[in-house]
Amino acid sequence: IDGVVYTGTGTGTSALTFSGLALDTSKTHTVEVLNASDAKGNIKALQSTTFTVTKDTVAPVAQFEAIGDHQILLTFDKAMNTSSVNTSSVKIVDEKLTSLQSTEYSVTAINSKMFLVNISKELYGNGETSRTLTLQIDDQVKDSLGNKIAITTKNVGLTKDVVAPNVSDVSVVYDKDGNAEKLQVKFNEELNAAPADLSDISAKNAVTGVDEVITNVLDASAIELLDDGQTVEIGIQPYALGKKVNFVFAKGFVVDTAQTANDSVAFAKSVEFKAASTAFKIAQSNVNTDTANEIIIDYGRAVVGDFGFNAANNPANYTIAGKTLPLDTQITVAGDRQTVTIVLPDEFVANTDTNAVLTVNNVRDINGRTIAPFVGYANVQDNTTPKLNKVVWNTNGSFTLDFSEAITAATSVGTESGVDVKLNGGTYTLTTSNYGFAAGTGSDDGNIVVTLKPSDDATHGKYIDVNGNSAYDAGTDVLVADIMNVSVKVKDANGIKDAAGNDAKSGIVVSAVK
């Protein structure tokens, strides 16, 4: 800032704060940020902008609000010097103009703008049901920049709280496995504290009607009042799992925050504590797919491996990208029966995908527990070979080799030796000098266009020089005009590849009439 290096607070958030600056309000200032890095490691070398500052000379303003029967909330319109808001600067006077002593109330900062005035002096000891107190804030109170508040006086009415707390909701919190973990009892107003023990709660088994020992059902060492100030949370003992319990909470189980605390109303509630299902679970972290088309699953327990319905080596219990694994899938169960290795068979994966959806169902461990349906991902690579579907003659005398998937021209053009080409029912077997490959375009995109390479004979016209002697030999060479059909056979290791590098499937023979 203006050429001086400062260290701000707020690293890891979207904003940095620089405090303790003394900037001239009459000048323009420059801030430069060097090498700012976001959470992904992207770095901006230099960012710069200018700014001006305006001196704040506006006095803060306070608002007053009764909270309960002995508390008052002070809310300022700007951040305050919190140490300036105290029992010396905030005075309280009763209806008889008697000032409360500093020991009879407190002023506590909730945050930089909100302060709670808590009155400990008895307000309703002579039968009063309401009080009107006068609060005075003097000009010792300052905002964070030192602006003093104007002396402020305000009458605040307080009404004695005689309403007992009532339960508004009872709920059960479950852990990640589905077991009941905590009982939450919410009241309709703020409470003074959590109960010290479980002595005000009794319980019966809702099914048998037999009395339960409360400490067998609820955990006396895990009772707390949550941050909302209205909810009591109690731990649940393992004994209670799977049971339905009728609870009775006695009057005074808790009290509210009134100056003369009100006991909570007695209430009863039937609560069911569900236990986790018998299913066991696996997570994505149990699945290793570092090697494409190989999936290693650690079940974390011994599983059935008898190829039956619930077996971990039954391909029907797995899907990849919505397709059930075929019967010839290689699935190996480790010696400890906890780990399974799946190798996807050839011709199964049509598209490379590092996040192909993987599902596992029905697998059972040796103790009879069945896996909860699992949905994760696997790393798969296209292992489906392109297949020659048909040969199509074109009007210019060339013919197209139409494959089941797109052929990569960069690796496939120039692989003429990867096919056998025969004309007229096999009468003439061509050599690679008699034809050439080219990448298909337009409607032939992703296929190979084969163009014959004829020679000219002055007497007979264009012919295919099958024997390669540069002369037309009747019966050995074929005239272009006499070509009636073509057959193409894909050879082994043909070099005709798809985008994943799979060679076209060999042994396929396709013919076409011209």
VOGU-3710 file (C-alpha; in Angstrom, 3 decimals, decimal comma):
1> idgvvytgtg> 0,000/0,000/0,000  1,679/3,169/-1,275  4,835/1,087/-1,749  4,913/-0,338/1,782  4,514/-4,090/2,280  1,732/-5,098/4,712  0,533/-8,483/5,902  -3,229/-8,841/6,127  -5,524/-11,254/7,904  -7,985/-13,554/6,158
11> tgtsaltfsg> -5,718/-15,976/4,267  -7,836/-18,829/2,933  -10,903/-16,615/2,449  -11,983/-14,299/-0,356  -10,971/-11,108/1,505  -7,881/-9,751/3,252  -8,095/-7,085/5,976  -5,300/-4,625/6,727  -5,562/-2,838/10,047  -3,681/-0,012/11,761
21> laldtsktht> -3,201/2,101/8,644  -2,952/5,879/8,809  -3,867/7,086/5,344  -4,158/10,757/4,373  -7,761/11,551/3,424  -6,598/14,298/1,052  -4,557/11,988/-1,183  -5,084/9,155/-3,637  -3,524/5,899/-2,554  -2,320/2,836/-4,471
31> vevlnasdak> -2,692/-0,814/-3,490  -0,660/-3,460/-5,317  -1,181/-7,210/-4,878  1,705/-9,401/-6,001  1,506/-13,117/-6,769  -1,970/-13,707/-5,348  -2,730/-17,438/-5,450  -6,185/-18,990/-5,284  -7,057/-22,364/-3,759  -6,270/-24,128/-7,048
41> gnikalqstt> -2,789/-22,625/-7,268  -3,600/-20,137/-10,027  -1,345/-17,096/-9,620  -1,930/-13,493/-10,695  1,462/-11,801/-10,875  0,401/-8,190/-10,297  -2,871/-6,401/-9,634  -3,012/-2,692/-8,898  -5,685/-0,103/-8,233  -6,043/3,329/-6,668
51> ftvtkdtvap> -8,442/4,409/-3,954  -9,272/7,264/-1,623  -10,370/7,222/1,998  -13,070/9,243/3,664  -12,743/10,179/7,306  -15,645/8,838/9,373  -16,899/11,585/11,697  -20,423/10,256/12,174  -21,444/9,471/15,750  -22,828/5,993/16,449
61> vaqfeaigdh> -26,513/5,494/17,249  -27,924/2,938/19,693  -31,192/1,000/19,730  -32,700/-0,670/22,819  -34,707/-3,908/23,030  -36,023/-5,847/26,032  -34,884/-9,492/25,980  -36,789/-11,579/28,516  -37,669/-10,046/31,862  -34,251/-8,841/33,029
71> qilltfdkam> -32,101/-8,310/29,970  -31,798/-5,481/27,468  -30,077/-5,690/24,085  -28,106/-2,640/22,910  -27,534/-2,576/19,163  -25,303/0,073/17,569  -25,360/0,997/13,903  -21,611/0,585/13,489  -18,686/-1,317/14,957  -17,813/-0,062/18,409
81> ntssvntssv> -14,794/0,200/20,635  -16,085/-2,655/22,778  -14,078/-1,680/25,851  -15,862/1,688/25,944  -19,268/0,023/26,391  -19,368/-0,958/30,075  -21,143/-0,307/33,373  -19,368/3,065/33,667  -20,679/4,364/30,349  -24,088/2,623/30,435
91> kivdekltsl> -26,198/3,620/33,442  -29,551/2,231/34,631  -32,060/4,160/36,706  -35,300/2,713/38,123  -38,729/4,369/38,374  -37,731/6,103/41,634  -34,624/7,563/39,987  -32,402/5,200/41,975  -29,316/4,234/40,026  -28,388/0,585/39,901
101> qsteysvtai> -24,920/-0,154/41,196  -22,341/-1,600/38,794  -22,496/-4,833/40,802  -26,226/-5,136/40,081  -25,928/-5,463/36,323  -23,373/-6,303/33,627  -22,705/-5,195/30,061  -21,265/-7,893/27,800  -20,255/-7,623/24,139  -21,946/-10,177/21,899
111> nskmflvnis> -20,036/-8,806/18,924  -18,707/-5,399/17,869  -22,220/-3,980/17,442  -24,400/-5,852/19,951  -24,156/-5,748/23,761  -26,263/-7,550/26,370  -27,235/-5,723/29,558  -28,004/-8,353/32,175  -29,658/-7,149/35,397  -28,920/-9,311/38,422
121> kelygngets> -30,735/-7,078/40,951  -34,122/-8,478/41,936  -36,726/-6,601/39,872  -39,952/-8,285/40,934  -39,400/-8,932/44,667  -42,343/-6,791/45,806  -45,012/-8,329/43,627  -44,280/-6,243/40,541  -45,283/-7,748/37,217  -43,561/-5,103/35,113
131> rtltlqiddq> -40,816/-2,511/35,407  -39,778/0,577/33,455  -36,071/1,277/33,595  -34,182/4,209/32,144  -30,934/3,520/30,338  -28,448/6,313/29,790  -25,447/6,026/27,507  -22,866/8,764/27,975  -20,268/10,027/25,533  -17,562/7,737/26,887
141> vkdslgnkia> -18,982/5,237/24,382  -17,073/5,395/21,086  -17,123/3,620/17,777  -14,067/1,765/16,474  -12,704/4,982/14,941  -13,144/7,033/18,102  -16,375/8,916/17,290  -18,299/9,545/20,503  -21,978/8,790/20,800  -24,328/11,618/21,681
151> ittknvgltk> -25,632/11,230/25,239  -28,666/8,977/24,853  -31,510/8,255/27,280  -34,187/5,628/26,705  -36,983/4,106/28,806  -37,265/0,331/28,429  -40,219/-1,699/29,667  -39,681/-5,159/31,171  -42,411/-7,699/31,973  -42,011/-10,506/34,484
161> dvvapnvsdv> -41,742/-13,882/32,741  -44,150/-16,364/34,379  -44,540/-18,723/31,409  -43,171/-22,242/31,807  -40,984/-23,691/29,029  -42,762/-26,234/26,833  -41,331/-28,897/24,538  -41,738/-27,963/20,885  -39,976/-30,932/19,268  -38,316/-34,257/20,072
171> svvydkdgna> -36,020/-35,835/17,491  -33,347/-38,504/17,134  -29,962/-37,901/15,493  -28,461/-40,876/13,620  -24,805/-41,635/12,924  -23,334/-42,358/9,495  -24,140/-46,058/9,811  -27,801/-45,446/10,607  -27,694/-46,083/14,365  -29,563/-43,772/16,748
181> eklqvkfnee> -26,872/-41,649/18,417  -28,465/-38,689/20,222  -31,846/-37,597/21,562  -32,689/-33,918/21,087  -35,435/-32,223/23,124  -36,223/-28,703/21,935  -38,134/-26,170/24,027  -40,045/-23,103/22,937  -37,744/-20,640/24,724  -34,182/-20,198/25,877
191> lnaapadlsd> -33,069/-22,341/28,786  -30,794/-21,526/31,675  -28,706/-24,706/31,387  -28,780/-28,388/30,552  -30,000/-30,684/33,347  -27,213/-31,999/35,562  -28,406/-35,597/35,395  -31,227/-37,894/34,224  -33,116/-38,062/37,526  -36,140/-36,196/36,106
201> isaknavtgv> -36,648/-38,725/33,291  -38,339/-42,117/33,577  -38,785/-44,695/30,826  -40,787/-47,788/29,890  -40,370/-50,209/27,028  -43,158/-49,191/24,649  -43,717/-52,782/23,507  -43,528/-54,761/26,769  -44,501/-52,017/29,201  -41,559/-52,963/31,454
211> devitnvlda> -39,742/-50,166/33,284  -36,325/-49,342/31,873  -33,307/-48,155/33,840  -32,895/-44,671/32,428  -29,090/-44,816/32,445  -29,268/-47,978/30,315  -31,213/-46,032/27,699  -29,620/-42,579/27,844  -26,035/-41,552/28,558  -25,827/-39,441/31,727
221> saiellddgq> -22,299/-38,334/30,798  -23,385/-36,832/27,490  -25,952/-34,141/28,332  -25,515/-30,671/26,861  -27,390/-27,523/25,908  -26,866/-26,765/22,225  -25,823/-23,380/20,877  -29,406/-22,361/20,120  -29,991/-22,225/23,889  -33,272/-24,111/23,517
231> tveigiqpya> -32,274/-27,704/22,749  -31,085/-30,319/25,235  -29,093/-33,111/23,610  -28,545/-36,468/25,336  -26,441/-39,394/24,153  -28,117/-42,741/23,488  -26,758/-45,981/24,937  -26,198/-49,004/22,635  -28,747/-50,890/24,750  -31,519/-48,686/23,370
241> lgkkvnfvfa> -30,874/-49,443/19,712  -33,816/-51,173/18,095  -36,165/-50,289/20,959  -39,166/-48,010/21,251  -39,290/-46,208/24,584  -42,007/-44,198/26,361  -40,353/-41,307/28,216  -41,827/-39,117/30,966  -39,975/-35,859/31,652  -40,889/-34,457/35,086
251> kgfvvdtaqt> -41,830/-30,859/35,780  -38,650/-28,848/36,220  -36,540/-31,052/33,972  -35,098/-27,692/32,846  -35,762/-24,037/33,703  -35,846/-20,929/31,548  -33,719/-17,781/31,817  -36,302/-15,649/33,646  -35,004/-13,753/36,698  -37,165/-16,075/38,752
261> andsvafaks> -36,693/-19,209/36,710  -39,801/-21,057/35,506  -39,829/-24,858/35,647  -40,494/-26,679/32,388  -43,875/-28,374/32,014  -43,997/-32,141/32,500  -44,424/-34,048/29,266  -44,358/-37,563/27,825  -43,071/-38,778/24,494  -42,698/-42,137/22,747
271> vefkaastaf> -39,391/-42,376/20,843  -38,074/-45,098/18,553  -34,304/-45,639/18,449  -33,593/-47,349/15,147  -30,537/-49,528/14,644  -28,539/-49,686/11,441  -29,619/-52,247/8,903  -27,617/-55,451/8,648  -26,205/-54,341/5,299  -22,506/-53,614/5,148
281> kiaqsnvntd> -21,097/-50,742/3,122  -18,099/-49,971/0,956  -16,904/-46,561/-0,209  -15,077/-45,318/-3,293  -11,886/-45,490/-1,241  -12,335/-49,300/-1,227  -12,124/-49,357/-5,030  -8,760/-49,238/-6,838  -8,995/-48,430/-10,555  -5,462/-47,163/-11,179
291> taneiiidyg> -5,130/-49,633/-14,064  -7,680/-49,135/-16,816  -10,134/-52,035/-17,187  -8,965/-53,581/-13,921  -11,059/-53,029/-10,790  -9,829/-54,109/-7,373  -12,445/-53,993/-4,604  -11,511/-54,375/-0,940  -14,705/-55,444/0,825  -13,047/-55,209/4,231
301> ravvgdfgfn> -14,507/-58,582/5,226  -14,561/-62,134/3,906  -17,165/-62,441/1,159  -18,909/-65,344/-0,566  -17,037/-66,599/-3,641  -19,040/-69,599/-4,894  -20,231/-67,987/-8,166  -23,795/-68,018/-6,796  -26,350/-65,219/-6,674  -24,664/-63,440/-3,736
311> aannpanyti> -21,089/-64,233/-4,749  -18,433/-61,565/-5,201  -17,225/-63,468/-8,285  -20,634/-63,438/-9,979  -20,379/-60,944/-12,896  -24,134/-60,305/-12,697  -23,561/-58,379/-9,436  -21,595/-55,620/-11,186  -22,359/-53,022/-13,846  -20,104/-50,572/-15,684
321> agktlpldtq> -21,699/-47,584/-17,413  -25,081/-49,270/-17,099  -23,975/-52,621/-18,618  -23,883/-55,824/-16,589  -20,515/-57,565/-16,781  -20,591/-60,482/-19,246  -20,343/-64,082/-18,055  -16,762/-64,443/-19,319  -15,492/-61,622/-17,077  -12,406/-62,699/-15,138
331> itvagdrqtv> -13,083/-62,177/-11,407  -10,497/-63,419/-8,932  -11,171/-63,676/-5,190  -8,060/-63,286/-3,012  -7,056/-65,963/-0,522  -8,428/-63,987/2,428  -11,694/-63,586/0,496  -11,738/-59,855/1,240  -10,330/-58,525/-2,033  -11,710/-59,130/-5,517
341> tivlpdefva> -9,929/-58,304/-8,780  -12,072/-57,790/-11,883  -10,505/-57,710/-15,366  -12,944/-56,466/-17,985  -13,120/-58,723/-21,066  -12,255/-57,645/-24,595  -15,070/-56,154/-26,651  -16,851/-54,884/-23,498  -15,835/-51,220/-23,158  -17,070/-49,028/-25,977
351> ntdtnavltv> -15,823/-45,663/-24,686  -12,837/-44,591/-22,601  -13,995/-42,991/-19,350  -11,983/-42,384/-16,177  -15,234/-41,995/-14,234  -17,492/-44,709/-15,627  -20,330/-45,477/-13,219  -19,676/-48,689/-11,283  -22,397/-50,443/-9,278  -22,119/-53,396/-6,906
361> nnvrdingrt> -25,156/-55,282/-5,596  -26,127/-58,544/-3,879  -22,628/-59,459/-2,620  -22,845/-61,164/0,770  -20,208/-61,716/3,439  -19,651/-65,106/5,049  -21,740/-64,025/8,068  -24,814/-63,446/5,918  -24,723/-59,635/5,705  -25,510/-58,264/2,244
371> iapfvgyanv> -23,807/-55,196/0,806  -25,771/-51,945/0,665  -26,128/-51,017/-3,025  -22,913/-49,226/-4,008  -22,552/-46,620/-6,732  -19,054/-45,368/-7,521  -16,783/-45,016/-10,528  -14,133/-46,967/-12,394  -11,386/-46,173/-14,898  -12,153/-47,924/-18,195
381> qdnttpklnk> -10,550/-47,791/-21,631  -12,149/-48,576/-24,975  -11,303/-52,209/-25,762  -13,900/-52,750/-28,488  -12,365/-53,470/-31,876  -13,731/-51,690/-34,961  -15,592/-54,156/-37,172  -15,934/-53,963/-40,926  -19,684/-53,736/-41,451  -19,991/-53,275/-45,202
391> vvwntngsft> -18,292/-52,232/-48,417  -19,998/-49,586/-50,535  -19,108/-48,764/-54,147  -18,913/-45,072/-54,931  -19,899/-43,439/-58,238  -16,272/-42,530/-59,011  -15,174/-46,180/-58,908  -13,750/-46,124/-55,406  -15,310/-48,095/-52,583  -15,713/-47,321/-48,888
401> ldfseaitaa> -14,833/-49,643/-46,006  -17,559/-48,862/-43,496  -16,621/-49,745/-39,890  -18,674/-50,080/-36,710  -16,865/-47,089/-35,175  -14,721/-44,213/-36,326  -11,284/-45,115/-37,672  -8,335/-42,828/-36,884  -6,972/-41,670/-40,233  -3,537/-40,741/-38,890
411> tsvgtesgvd> -2,775/-44,350/-37,965  -4,961/-46,210/-40,462  -4,190/-44,587/-43,819  -1,150/-46,400/-45,231  -2,140/-49,808/-43,855  -3,248/-51,241/-47,206  -1,465/-54,500/-46,376  -3,885/-55,023/-43,493  -6,595/-56,316/-45,838  -6,953/-58,818/-48,686
421> vklnggtytl> -8,818/-57,371/-51,666  -10,254/-59,659/-54,317  -12,282/-58,866/-57,426  -14,951/-60,779/-59,304  -15,660/-63,482/-56,804  -12,026/-64,053/-55,890  -10,730/-64,467/-59,437  -8,284/-61,619/-59,026  -6,298/-61,044/-55,809  -4,912/-57,515/-55,698
431> ttsnygfaag> -1,582/-56,372/-54,321  -1,107/-53,196/-52,303  0,236/-51,495/-55,454  -3,222/-51,909/-57,044  -5,111/-49,732/-54,512  -4,644/-47,045/-51,845  -6,333/-45,935/-48,635  -7,615/-42,425/-47,922  -9,532/-40,968/-45,002  -13,231/-40,686/-45,654
441> tgsddgnivv> -14,859/-37,256/-45,684  -18,436/-36,038/-45,446  -20,761/-39,024/-45,116  -17,691/-41,298/-45,152  -16,032/-39,537/-42,208  -14,446/-42,073/-39,855  -14,224/-44,730/-42,582  -11,616/-45,640/-45,211  -12,063/-44,921/-48,920  -10,216/-47,375/-51,202
451> tlkpsddath> -9,209/-46,109/-54,644  -8,066/-48,564/-57,319  -4,888/-47,706/-59,243  -5,495/-48,725/-62,900  -2,952/-48,755/-65,720  -3,696/-47,830/-69,381  -3,453/-50,213/-72,333  -3,698/-48,671/-75,808  -5,812/-51,537/-77,075  -7,867/-52,647/-74,088
461> gkyidvngns> -8,142/-49,470/-72,027  -7,823/-49,197/-68,252  -6,882/-52,346/-66,340  -5,614/-53,461/-62,945  -2,053/-54,739/-63,322  -2,418/-57,701/-60,953  0,924/-59,319/-61,747  2,727/-55,985/-61,798  4,572/-56,457/-65,115  3,311/-53,158/-66,563
471> aydagtdvlv> 1,505/-54,914/-69,425  -2,044/-56,138/-69,814  -2,230/-59,931/-69,590  -5,647/-61,360/-70,337  -6,762/-63,808/-67,681  -4,225/-62,472/-65,186  -5,091/-58,789/-65,146  -8,628/-57,447/-65,024  -10,095/-54,652/-67,095  -11,741/-51,922/-65,026
481> adimnvsvkv> -14,820/-52,216/-67,211  -15,076/-55,910/-66,315  -15,003/-55,457/-62,500  -18,273/-56,842/-61,156  -17,714/-57,105/-57,396  -15,162/-56,820/-54,645  -14,519/-58,730/-51,425  -12,409/-57,442/-48,531  -10,975/-59,575/-45,736  -9,495/-57,938/-42,618
491> kdangikdaa> -6,164/-59,560/-41,678  -4,490/-60,062/-38,302  -2,432/-57,134/-36,951  -3,959/-54,999/-39,663  -3,035/-51,560/-38,245  -6,502/-50,141/-38,894  -7,172/-48,512/-35,519  -9,831/-46,603/-33,597  -9,096/-43,646/-31,335  -8,188/-45,975/-28,450
501> gndaksgivv> -5,624/-47,821/-30,604  -7,619/-51,021/-31,049  -6,925/-52,871/-34,320  -9,945/-53,690/-36,489  -11,317/-57,160/-35,805  -9,615/-59,693/-38,032  -11,158/-62,486/-40,099  -14,205/-60,515/-41,218  -14,932/-60,812/-44,967  -17,383/-58,426/-46,634
511> savk> -18,362/-58,293/-50,318  -20,169/-55,774/-52,487  -21,510/-55,862/-56,050  -20,511/-52,911/-58,212
//
